[in-house]
Amino acid sequence: MRAFIHFFSRIGALLLSLYMLLGSVQGFTTSEFVYERAYGNPMKGFMPFYSEGGVDSAVEHSMEWFYIPLSALVTDDGEYRIAEGLEPYLDDISSRGNQAVFRVYLDYPADKLGDKAVPQFIWDMGVKKLPYDGYGGGVSPDYSDDRLIDFLVDFVHEFGKACDGDSRIAYITTGLIGHWGEWHFSACPKAAPSKEQQARVIAAFAESFTKTHVLTRYPGTPGTESGKLGYHDDSFAYETINPEHDWEFVPRLRSAHQSRLWKTQPIGGEFRPECQIPFLTGGEYDGMQPYDECVKQTHCSWLMMQRAFDTGLTAEQVKAANEASASLGYDFFVSRAAVKRVCGETKVYVAVKNTGVAPIYADPAVFIGTADGEVRAEGCVLSELMPGETEVYTASLEIRSGDEVHIRIGSPAEGGKPVRFSNKGCTEDGSLIVGVMS
């Protein structure tokens, strides 16, 4: 049914586009629409790891990543303090107009916190500590223990109550299970939960987060068949697209029959750490895969890319990083505009094309107006504007001689950065003049 409605909405957009070609009312001169890629748009692109006060912004960004231990959100006696634990991060990040992306973990290899990442009451109830030597050493809880899974399911429900729909958060990754919360146990295989236990945790996220998008590590994880969660490839551009390796990200997507999941759920991840500097400096790393092809096949919207925010990059490297970052996710371009008299009203028509590789996974409002005021435009919600498609947004306005008509998209986050068009002349607040009435 959704596909049926989408088909006819595209037919309507096409007819409106053809109607616009008939020209505007006398006296309205449209702007020249020239493509100029926008950097730092919300909910897409490269992001740095969180640092209090922010990082170098030579590479523009709209999100910041952090890990947080479960023990920062749950006390040693089992009391939930989720909001209190997250507020310092969310407040600081949002003060810069950015959104947070994060993961809760119980096991972080080589971290000084060690078994203290797990609240003490979990150990006290008898969940086993499983030490391991790989990745610099660490301690994993026994995820096959139903008592731990029962608690994690309850935690996820409380997590959703505290965070679902908070616009300061762009995305959340499931975390909780495995090394770094990445749902793998290569250094401690005996810590792995059963498929049924994994499915319970996934189901808890799907039930508890209906507004904020959640991603998990591996396509095909038990419980993900419903298509209610996205995925993050934390070995991006290294173990992403090789069809001969069934463990790589895109082959896993295909095996799970979810190659089109990106149309409704986000794809993100981390640029493989060893590949970051070679990519940024134009060097080579054995096994590194073509970035553009990885983006094309995954329809990826965001990546952790810490090295892009290290000092020392040349101006040319910063520009390359901005371009690579902006190539992720959606990309909106205004291609045409017209003003017509319809049934005694003056109507503005603006054609917006998504030239990116994915939709935007939010629905900020689209506005059309003049200096005297603006109205919310009619047209499809932005999250339904797929790559390669054009939507015509319309609004009825009173336009006087000398008025400049603009279009803009709001921010997905309260007080956050606006969505900017990839048009020359688009302002920092996202406004684009589409024409002027003489």
C-alpha positions as MATLAB code, in Angstrom:
seq = 'MRAFIHFFSRIGALLLSLYMLLGSVQGFTTSEFVYERAYGNPMKGFMPFYSEGGVDSAVEHSMEWFYIPLSALVTDDGEYRIAEGLEPYLDDISSRGNQAVFRVYLDYPADKLGDKAVPQFIWDMGVKKLPYDGYGGGVSPDYSDDRLIDFLVDFVHEFGKACDGDSRIAYITTGLIGHWGEWHFSACPKAAPSKEQQARVIAAFAESFTKTHVLTRYPGTPGTESGKLGYHDDSFAYETINPEHDWEFVPRLRSAHQSRLWKTQPIGGEFRPECQIPFLTGGEYDGMQPYDECVKQTHCSWLMMQRAFDTGLTAEQVKAANEASASLGYDFFVSRAAVKRVCGETKVYVAVKNTGVAPIYADPAVFIGTADGEVRAEGCVLSELMPGETEVYTASLEIRSGDEVHIRIGSPAEGGKPVRFSNKGCTEDGSLIVGVMS';
ca = [
       0.000    0.000    0.000;
       2.816    2.396    0.891;
       4.524    1.698   -2.455;
       1.207    2.298   -4.261;
       0.764    5.700   -2.586;
       4.395    6.593   -3.247;
       3.987    5.772   -6.954;
       1.021    8.090   -7.384;
       2.672   10.864   -5.374;
       5.607   10.664   -7.820;
       3.179   10.921  -10.747;
       1.691   14.024   -9.133;
       5.137   15.548   -8.673;
       5.953   14.887  -12.326;
       2.754   16.590  -13.500;
       3.490   19.605  -11.301;
       7.016   19.771  -12.711;
       5.628   19.822  -16.243;
       3.134   22.516  -15.228;
       6.003   24.663  -13.919;
       7.640   24.581  -17.346;
       4.769   26.673  -18.702;
       6.316   29.702  -16.995;
       5.504   32.148  -14.207;
       3.239   35.151  -13.874;
       4.494   38.303  -15.524;
       7.107   40.118  -13.470;
       8.498   37.129  -11.572;
      12.119   36.336  -12.382;
      13.470   33.013  -11.159;
      16.950   32.665   -9.746;
      19.696   30.786  -11.523;
      19.997   27.424   -9.799;
      23.629   26.318   -9.627;
      24.744   23.231   -7.711;
      27.167   23.848   -4.842;
      27.446   21.024   -2.343;
      26.368   21.897    1.197;
      28.686   20.856    4.029;
      27.767   19.979    7.604;
      24.096   19.189    7.100;
      22.272   17.527   10.019;
      21.945   13.772   10.488;
      24.585   12.943    7.861;
      28.317   13.014    7.215;
      31.498   12.404    9.195;
      31.489   12.934   12.942;
      34.206   13.177   15.604;
      34.337   11.498   18.969;
      32.904   13.741   21.664;
      35.252   16.173   23.355;
      34.072   18.644   25.984;
      33.887   22.015   24.282;
      33.912   20.484   20.798;
      36.599   19.818   18.205;
      38.217   21.597   15.288;
      35.414   22.439   12.861;
      37.543   22.800    9.706;
      35.710   19.671    8.616;
      32.100   20.685    9.080;
      29.910   18.329   11.057;
      26.520   18.155   12.721;
      26.919   15.149   15.032;
      29.267   13.962   17.776;
      29.845   10.383   18.903;
      30.377    9.005   22.380;
      30.482    5.698   24.242;
      29.050    5.482   27.733;
      29.296    2.580   30.223;
      26.129    1.021   31.561;
      27.351    1.869   35.066;
      27.009    5.577   34.225;
      23.277    5.056   33.659;
      22.491    2.449   36.326;
      23.811    2.585   39.893;
      25.582   -0.305   41.610;
      22.348   -1.179   43.430;
      20.260   -1.164   40.232;
      18.698    2.305   40.260;
      18.144    3.852   36.842;
      19.815    7.221   36.280;
      19.600    7.316   32.494;
      18.639   10.949   32.007;
      21.119   12.150   34.634;
      23.944   10.171   33.041;
      23.287   11.419   29.527;
      22.414   15.073   30.178;
      26.000   16.409   30.395;
      26.763   14.988   26.946;
      23.479   15.947   25.319;
      23.500   19.475   26.711;
      27.095   20.154   25.678;
      26.677   18.723   22.185;
      23.385   20.527   21.545;
      24.920   23.817   22.723;
      26.964   23.708   19.497;
      23.893   23.027   17.371;
      24.944   19.403   16.968;
      23.186   16.131   17.710;
      24.500   13.123   19.598;
      25.059    9.577   18.391;
      26.106    7.076   21.039;
      26.304    3.553   22.372;
      26.044    2.019   25.837;
      28.589   -0.708   26.589;
      29.341   -3.333   29.220;
      32.663   -4.504   27.763;
      35.281   -2.128   26.340;
      38.605   -3.894   25.671;
      41.740   -2.363   27.205;
      39.666    0.276   28.997;
      40.762    1.293   32.492;
      37.186    0.914   33.735;
      37.383   -2.859   33.255;
      34.565   -4.728   34.990;
      33.345   -1.460   36.537;
      31.473   -0.734   33.288;
      28.947   -3.241   34.639;
      26.910   -2.145   37.696;
      27.932   -4.158   40.754;
      24.475   -5.626   41.381;
      24.796   -7.633   38.128;
      27.932   -9.337   39.418;
      26.316   -9.760   42.826;
      23.408  -11.717   41.363;
      25.869  -14.277   40.043;
      26.514  -13.330   36.425;
      29.964  -14.687   35.561;
      32.962  -12.502   34.786;
      34.756  -13.847   31.734;
      38.274  -12.394   31.330;
      40.010  -12.423   27.945;
      43.395  -11.389   26.526;
      42.546  -10.235   22.999;
      42.339   -6.539   22.018;
      44.529   -5.642   24.982;
      42.491   -7.615   27.495;
      39.221   -7.098   29.292;
      36.294   -8.646   31.115;
      32.999   -9.667   29.541;
      29.843  -10.611   31.376;
      28.292  -13.942   30.470;
      25.590  -12.874   28.020;
      24.145  -16.388   27.944;
      22.860  -15.802   31.485;
      19.108  -15.139   31.280;
      19.302  -12.966   34.385;
      21.522  -10.520   32.508;
      19.317  -10.594   29.407;
      16.205  -10.018   31.544;
      17.832   -6.935   33.000;
      19.041   -5.637   29.621;
      15.534   -5.948   28.179;
      14.162   -3.972   31.117;
      16.941   -1.408   30.728;
      16.126   -0.902   27.038;
      12.489   -0.192   27.899;
      13.577    2.430   30.452;
      16.132    3.745   27.954;
      13.341    4.316   25.451;
      11.195    6.145   27.995;
      14.095    8.485   28.728;
      15.397    9.083   25.202;
      12.958    8.192   22.425;
      12.075   11.336   20.481;
      14.707   13.545   22.127;
      15.772   15.695   19.168;
      19.211   16.213   20.697;
      19.865   12.624   19.647;
      20.321   11.874   15.937;
      20.762    8.104   16.236;
      21.414    5.421   18.851;
      23.223    2.137   18.272;
      22.075   -0.903   20.218;
      25.408   -1.535   21.934;
      25.150   -3.385   25.284;
      26.289   -6.749   23.901;
      29.802   -7.835   22.926;
      33.164   -6.089   22.717;
      32.596   -2.305   22.428;
      28.871   -3.087   22.258;
      29.417   -4.310   18.689;
      27.689   -7.682   19.087;
      30.801   -9.778   18.455;
      32.815  -11.911   20.880;
      35.955  -12.823   18.955;
      38.178  -12.505   22.039;
      35.720  -14.339   24.298;
      33.386  -16.626   22.302;
      31.932  -18.284   25.401;
      30.352  -14.947   26.401;
      27.944  -15.003   23.436;
      24.183  -15.039   24.009;
      21.911  -17.450   22.172;
      19.958  -16.398   19.085;
      16.797  -16.262   21.184;
      18.466  -13.989   23.725;
      19.756  -11.682   20.980;
      16.267  -11.487   19.486;
      14.823  -10.449   22.850;
      17.170   -7.469   23.101;
      16.518   -6.438   19.486;
      12.760   -6.687   20.068;
      13.064   -4.471   23.141;
      14.758   -1.754   21.066;
      12.153   -2.036   18.300;
       9.338   -1.703   20.834;
      10.908    1.073   22.900;
      12.176    3.385   20.155;
       9.494    4.408   17.675;
      10.751    7.952   16.998;
      14.532    7.918   17.379;
      16.261    5.666   14.856;
      18.281    2.778   16.299;
      20.979    0.834   14.434;
      22.615   -2.482   15.254;
      25.893   -3.931   14.011;
      25.135   -6.933   11.831;
      22.492   -7.555    9.160;
      20.882  -10.891    9.895;
      21.042  -10.517   13.678;
      18.137  -12.503   15.164;
      15.115  -10.250   15.593;
      16.028   -7.762   12.865;
      13.779   -9.373   10.247;
      11.028   -6.846   11.024;
      13.084   -4.070    9.437;
      12.559   -1.716   12.385;
      16.277   -1.090   13.001;
      19.055    0.181   10.764;
      22.643   -1.103   10.673;
      26.115    0.294   11.288;
      29.206   -0.969    9.474;
      32.100   -0.381   11.869;
      34.657   -1.594    9.350;
      33.564    0.726    6.556;
      35.684    0.734    3.390;
      37.565   -2.349    4.565;
      35.016   -5.130    5.089;
      32.069   -3.608    3.283;
      31.465   -4.688   -0.314;
      33.551   -7.732   -1.296;
      30.976  -10.224   -2.685;
      33.377  -13.125   -2.123;
      33.342  -12.574    1.658;
      29.940  -13.444    3.075;
      30.858  -11.844    6.406;
      31.208   -8.371    4.906;
      28.491   -5.789    5.321;
      26.810   -5.656    1.899;
      26.858   -9.451    1.413;
      25.252   -9.761    4.866;
      22.558   -7.263    3.820;
      21.827   -9.288    0.712;
      21.723  -12.562    2.628;
      19.234  -10.981    5.029;
      17.128   -9.786    2.049;
      17.445   -6.218    3.300;
      19.290   -4.498    0.459;
      16.505   -1.889    0.314;
      16.266   -1.320    4.049;
      18.015    2.060    3.628;
      14.779    3.492    2.227;
      13.233    3.444    5.705;
      16.100    2.783    8.136;
      19.520    4.463    8.316;
      22.879    2.939    7.521;
      25.875    4.315    9.422;
      29.115    3.122   10.953;
      32.786    3.872   11.423;
      35.406    4.376    8.743;
      37.884    1.588    9.462;
      40.433    3.298   11.775;
      43.527    1.987    9.965;
      42.165    3.318    6.668;
      41.325    6.840    7.814;
      44.718    8.524    7.425;
      45.525    6.821    4.098;
      42.142    7.892    2.762;
      42.497   11.497    3.927;
      46.058   11.865    2.642;
      45.604   10.041   -0.652;
      47.718    7.114    0.484;
      47.101    3.388    0.356;
      46.256    0.694    2.874;
      46.220   -2.967    1.962;
      42.625   -4.118    1.612;
      41.045   -0.650    1.639;
      37.974   -0.610   -0.590;
      36.857    2.256   -2.889;
      35.052    4.765   -0.693;
      32.612    6.022   -3.328;
      31.585    2.485   -4.234;
      31.058    1.624   -0.562;
      28.826    4.686   -0.172;
      26.915    3.817   -3.334;
      26.235    0.216   -2.354;
      25.395    0.824    1.304;
      23.500    4.131    0.934;
      25.362    5.135    4.094;
      24.336    8.349    5.881;
      26.972    8.788    8.600;
      30.383    7.624    9.717;
      32.605    8.064   12.725;
      35.810    9.494   11.227;
      37.974   10.809   14.053;
      41.103   11.389   11.969;
      39.259   13.921    9.813;
      39.092   16.142   12.900;
      42.714   15.825   13.968;
      44.818   18.923   13.494;
      47.455   18.877   10.810;
      45.371   18.268    7.703;
      46.252   20.498    4.768;
      43.641   22.786    3.227;
      43.358   20.390    0.300;
      42.823   17.439    2.644;
      40.176   19.342    4.610;
      38.316   20.086    1.379;
      38.515   16.421    0.361;
      37.203   15.382    3.780;
      34.303   17.830    3.518;
      33.435   16.509    0.062;
      33.597   12.875    1.183;
      31.520   13.661    4.256;
      28.884   15.532    2.260;
      28.595   12.654   -0.211;
      26.911   10.591    2.504;
      23.152   10.563    2.978;
      20.638   12.949    1.456;
      21.440   16.000   -0.670;
      18.693   18.459   -1.617;
      18.953   20.689   -4.691;
      16.416   23.275   -5.878;
      16.161   22.961   -9.659;
      13.156   25.093  -10.637;
      10.672   27.627   -9.305;
       7.554   29.310  -10.626;
       4.778   31.649   -9.482;
       1.285   31.276  -10.934;
      -2.224   32.587  -10.429;
      -4.541   29.723   -9.541;
      -8.218   30.286   -8.725;
      -7.529   33.853   -7.658;
      -4.524   32.924   -5.487;
      -0.829   33.512   -6.057;
       0.907   30.159   -5.706;
       4.633   29.464   -5.510;
       6.015   26.180   -6.858;
       9.539   25.020   -5.993;
      11.043   21.765   -7.299;
      13.423   20.031   -4.877;
      15.492   17.024   -5.967;
      17.291   14.573   -3.708;
      20.659   14.131   -5.420;
      22.098   12.082   -2.546;
      22.308    8.354   -1.825;
      19.668    8.096    0.924;
      16.635    9.905    2.305;
      16.744   12.069    5.399;
      15.555   10.058    8.396;
      13.531   12.900    9.880;
      10.779   15.221    8.725;
      11.761   18.857    9.262;
       9.242   21.291    7.825;
       9.676   23.018    4.458;
       8.819   26.736    4.371;
       8.217   29.149    1.501;
       7.913   32.881    2.067;
       9.132   36.436    1.703;
      10.712   38.902    4.106;
       7.200   39.620    5.436;
       6.608   36.051    6.521;
       6.529   32.445    5.460;
       4.183   29.484    5.493;
       4.676   25.762    5.709;
       4.799   24.390    2.186;
       2.634   21.580    0.883;
       4.365   18.484   -0.493;
       5.617   15.085    0.594;
       7.339   14.720    3.941;
      11.072   14.923    3.347;
      11.789   11.399    4.560;
       9.829   10.086    1.558;
      11.932   11.976   -1.004;
      14.176    9.217   -2.308;
      17.481    9.634   -4.189;
      16.909   10.729   -7.774;
      13.358   11.892   -7.092;
      11.969   15.426   -7.320;
       9.133   16.862   -5.243;
       7.350   20.124   -5.995;
       6.587   22.112   -2.848;
       3.827   24.696   -3.057;
       2.514   27.591   -0.998;
      -0.041   30.384   -1.409;
       1.511   33.801   -0.750;
       0.810   37.489   -1.080;
       3.729   38.726   -3.190;
       4.337   42.416   -3.802;
       6.627   44.176   -6.228;
      10.220   43.907   -5.009;
       9.591   40.821   -2.880;
      12.194   38.072   -2.893;
      10.680   34.620   -2.524;
      12.657   32.040   -0.570;
      12.461   28.409    0.448;
      14.068   26.849    3.500;
      14.039   23.634    5.502;
      13.950   23.692    9.280;
      16.172   21.725   11.625;
      15.483   18.159   12.760;
      16.548   19.293   16.237;
      15.233   22.105   18.384;
      17.876   24.827   18.185;
      19.913   22.681   15.807;
      21.468   23.299   12.431;
      19.091   23.729    9.483;
      19.081   21.534    6.416;
      20.834   23.545    3.705;
      20.244   23.141   -0.011;
      23.190   22.289   -2.248;
      22.587   25.482   -4.199;
      24.924   28.384   -4.706;
      23.562   31.272   -2.669;
      21.983   29.192    0.102;
      22.509   31.068    3.369;
      23.790   29.716    6.680;
      20.225   29.623    8.031;
      19.189   27.463    5.081;
      17.253   30.069    3.090;
      17.519   30.100   -0.691;
      16.102   32.905   -2.843;
      14.199   31.253   -5.689;
      13.084   34.429   -7.453;
      12.042   38.062   -7.229;
       8.899   39.955   -8.236;
       9.673   43.130  -10.175;
];
